[in-house]
Amino acid sequence: MQLVECVPNFSEGRRPEVVAAIRDAAAAVPGVTVLDLHADATHNRMVLTFVGGPDAVVEAAFRCVQQAARLIDMTEQQGEHPRIGATDVIPFVPVSGIDMDACVALANRLGERIGSELQIPVYLYSRAARRPERVRLPDVRRGQFEGLREAIETDADLAPDFGPARMGTAGATAVGARPFLVAYNVNLGTSDLSLAKRIAKGIRESSGGLKAVQALGMATDDPGVVQVSMNLLDTSVTPMHVVYETVRDQAAEAGVEVIESELVGLLPLDALVSTARAYIKAGQLESSQIVEARLLQSLGTAEPPPNA
């Protein structure tokens, strides 16, 4: 059975009715299962996770974009998280019975439809990128909505892959294909936002830090807490516990403690197993030893779990 995960991010985390409308747009598509919804008021951002067959997932993503364009006005939107549009980013992730090339094709198919039917500029990123400078999402987002809105009509380098070279109130959207990503934040017990930004700069790969890690320093709704907000692009390269310990140790050098860490959305089982294996020093611990994973396999609802 072909199964694709889609994890669209929307520039809304404060209005419950808008969050619900976008979620319901995906849930109404036959063959789609909504797995998770995470909405954050400070970041003013919503992350939706759903799975299904390729055709169903593309249809659900399109309906979500349509709802977001109708309900979110980017000329009024504000929040901590970088963004270029009401639907900021839509990644397709191969889960089972489908490969990355097929997900790239889905990204192109959805991007063309968004551009032509909704007149929203679309930039292909990650594995679907057609230009090397659009592989990294932070590069696509450079300037954010406000900067891109001003430049898109005059800068040929910013011409979208699909849709018009102009932006309305829905902004622009990045559509791509990628492996599983872990959105992971570490909260620090300080009001010093500059510390969070220094740590983020030090650990992200683009600044010479940890491989496959993107990071930003952000404020939170608690004035005494700042956050190192991260995307872990490949936890087999840099596991979660390595990221946590690096942030913790750098904060400790400044006399600051970690309050907590948090996940945004879901993570693959082997990412968790690799961290558990490191902390309990279980050299032979593998995903196939997890009871629930073995049960799903025995019931025929999942492929054999990979060895982490």
N, C-alpha and C positions, 0 to 999 in steps of 0.2 A: 504494500500500500504506500502510495506517495503521500508524504506529510511534510508540510512547510510551516515554519514559524514566522510570524510577522510581528514586529515590535515598533509600531509607529509612536512617535513622540509629538505631543501637541502643546501649544503655547497657552495653556489654561489649566490652572490648578486651584482656582479660588471660587468658581461658581459651580456648585454641585449639579445644577440642572444642565449645564453645558457638558460637564464631564459625563453625566449619565446619557445624554443624547448621543454623544460620540460612541460610547461603549455599546449602546443599544443598536446603533447603525451596523456595527460589526456582528453583534450577536444575532441579528435578524436574518443573516445570510445562512441558508441551509448548508450543512456540512462544515460550519465554522464553530469552534469552541473557544470561548474567551477563558483564558487561564488566569489572568492577573490584571489588576488595575492599580496603579500607584499615582496619587495626585498630591502635589506639594504646593502649599500656598506661597511660601517664601520664594521658591524658584518660579512659581506660577507656571507649572509644567505638569503634564499628565503623560504617563507611560502606560500603554495598553499592550498586552501580549495575547495573541490568539493563534490558533493552529487550524489546519485543515488541508484539503487537497489544493493543488495549485490554482485551479480556476476559482474556487470558492474564496481563497485567501485574497486573490487579486480583486475580486468583486467587493469583499468586505473592506479592504484598504481604500478602494475608490469611494465607497459610500461614507467612510469616515472622513476622508478629505473633503468631500462635498458638504458634510455637516459642519466641519470645522470652518470652512470658508464662509458658510452662512452665519455662523454664530460668533466668530472671533474676529475682531477688528484690530489689526496689528498697529494701526496708527494710535490706538489707545492702550495697547498692551504694554505692561512693564513687569519685570521680574529679574531675579538674579541670574538665571541661566541664559547663555548665549542662544540666539534663535534667529531664523530668517523668515519664518512664516507661521501661519496658524497651524498647519501641519508642518512641523520643522523637518522631520526626517522619517523615512520609511525603509527599514532594512528587511530583506527576506533572508531567512536562515534555513538551509537544508537540514531536515531532521531524519527522515528515512525514505528510502526508495527514490531519492532524487539527489542530483549532484549540484555543485556550485554553478556550473555553466547553465543549468536549467533555471536556477534562481536569478542569474544575470538576465536571462531572457524574460523572466517575469518582471524584473525591474524595468526593462525597456518597454515592455508591454503596458505596464501601469503608467510609467512616465509619459509615454505618448498619449495615453488616454487623458491623463490629468491636464496635459498641455493643450490638447485640442478641444476637449469638451468643457473644461473649467477655465481655460485661459490663464492658468497659473504657470509661471516659469518653473522648470524642473531641471535640476542638476544631478547627473548620475555620479555616484561616489563609490568608494571602496572597490570591490571586485568588479563592479559594473562601470567604473569610471572609463571614459574614453580619452581623457587627458591626464597626464601624470600629476598635474597640480590639483586635481580634484579627487585623488585617492583618499586623502585624509579629510575627515569631516571638519575639523577646525579650520582648514584652509578654505573649504567651501563657505563656511560661516564668517569668514573674516569681514569685518565691517558691520556685521549683523544686519537686521532688517533695514535700519535707517541708512547705513552706508551703502548697502546694495541697492536700495530703492533709488538713491541719487545717481549711482554710477552705471546701472545696468543698461540704460538707454544710450550711453555715450562711449562706454569702454567695450571694445570688441572682445577682449579677453574674458569678459563676464557674460557673454551671450550664452543663454541656457541651451541645454541639449534638446529640450522640447519646450513648446509654448512660446509666448511672446517675450520680447526683450523689454518688458515693462511690468511693473508690479502694482496690483491693486491692494485693497485692504487685507487680502489673504496672504500677501507676501509671496515667497517662493518656497519650494519644497526640494529636499534632497532625497533621492530614491536610490537604493543600492542593494547589494547582496554581500553577505559576510558570514563568517563562522559565528558560533555562540560568543556573546560578549557578556561580561559581568560588570554591571554598574554598581560601584562600591564606594561608600563614603566613610571617612573617619572624622569624628567630631572632637575638637580640642577644647579644653577648659580654659579659654582665654578670650578676651575681646580684641586681641591683636590680629586684625585681618592680614596685616603685612606678613606675619609669621606663616599663616596658612598659604599665602601666595608664594613665599620663599620655598616652603617645603614642596609645594606643587611643582614649582619650576625645577627644583632639584631632582624630583623623582620621575618626571615625564621623559619619555624617550626622545622627544624632539629637542630637549635641552641637554641631552647626554646622560639621562638617568636610566631608569629601568626599562628593559625591552618590553614592547607591546603595552605600554602604559601611557594613557592620556590623563592629565590632571589639571585642575583649577582650584584656586583658593577662593572660598565664598563665605559670605555672611549667612547666618541662620536667623530664625525668628526669636532666638534667645540672644540678647545683647552680650551675654557672657560666654558665648560659644561660637567658634568659627569652624569651618569645615574644609577638609581636603576632599574634593569631589573628583572621582576617577572613573574612567572606563578601562577595564582590563581586557585588552583585545585578544589575548591568548594566555589563559592561565596555565597551559602546559609549558609556556616559556617563562612567565613570571607568576608563580602561584599567589593566591590571596594572602597566605601567611607571610610571605616575603614582603609584600606591599605593606601590610599592617605593621610588621616589625620595623620596617624602614621609617614609616611615618612616626611611629611611637618613639623610636630612638632619636630622630631629629627633633621632635617636639621636646623630649626630655633634656636635650642639650640646651634648650632655651628655658628650662625650668617649668615646662607645661606638661600636664598629663592628658592622656586620651580619655574622653568621657565615655564614648561608645563608638562602635562602627555599625553601619547599616547597609543592607542590600536594597537596591531599587529594582523591583521586578524579580525575575527568576534567575536561577543559575543552573548549569548542568551538573549532574551528580558527580562526575569525576573531578570537578573543581573543588567540591566539598571533601571528597575522599582524599585528595592529595594533601589538603590542609590537615585533615584529621590524622593521616598517616604520619605527617611530620611532627605533630604535637604529641602523639602517643607513641612515636617511634615504632610504628607497626610496619616493618619492612615489606610484608606480604599483603597488606590490605589493598583490595581491589574493589571496583564498583560491583563486580559480579558476586561479591560476598554480602551485599546489602539485601536484606530480606525482601523489601518491597520491590526492588529491581528484579530479583529472581522470580517473585510471584507474577509480576507483569509479563515476564518472559514466558513463564509456564502457561499463562492464560492466553498467550498468543496475541497480546496487545502491544508488544514492544519487541524491538530487535534485541539480541543479546547485548547487555550493557558492555561498553568498552572497558578495558583494563586501564585504570588511571595511571 
